[in-house]
Amino acid sequence: MHYEYKTRGTCSQEISFDLDGDKVSNIKFVGGCNGNLKAISKLLEGASVDYIEEKLKGNTCGFRRTSCADQLAIAVRQAYDESREKA
């Protein structure tokens, strides 16, 4: 299933990704630090929701309380939880 998540408190405005069970793929960020976010997307291709959350949740950027990586962790967890509720 394809998901789109509007970020909060980051330079990126949106994250899109596909979720198949608990595996995440096709991660794309709109805005933000282009090179770094492309690298994160490649490194996490096929990773589980738990793995992404474990590695990225709570990561901050400068003075902000969140980051693009933290927002990704939030987005994939939210999508996964919503997909399980529908099942």
C-alpha positions, -999 to +999 in steps of 0.1 A: +000+000+000+013+035-008+013+062+019+020+099+019+028+117+052+029+155+057+058+162+079+058+186+109+087+208+120+112+198+093+126+212+061+110+184+041+073+188+035+062+153+027+074+117+028+059+090+006+066+052+008+051+018+002+043-006+030+040-044+024+033-060+057+059-045+079+084-038+051+090-003+038+101+005+003+102+034-023+109+060+004+108+095-011+111+129+006+098+162-008+122+190+003+149+187+030+185+178+026+184+161-008+216+140-006+212+129+030+176+119+025+183+100-007+210+081+013+186+073+041+160+061+016+185+037+000+198+024+033+163+017+046+149+000+014+132-032+026+137-024+063+110-033+088+089-007+106+104-018+139+140-014+126+133+021+112+116+032+144+144+017+166+171+035+146+155+069+138+128+077+164+138+107+185+166+119+162+167+157+162+180+183+138+198+213+152+175+231+176+144+213+164+127+186+185+123+164+154+141+157+121+133+142+087+145+109+100+123+111+131+093+121+109+100+090+088+099+068+119+066+084+129+051+080+095+059+044+090+047+035+125+014+054+119+009+037+085+016+003+099-007+007+128-035+020+105-030-009+081-034-034+110-066-017+122-081-021+087-072-058+086 
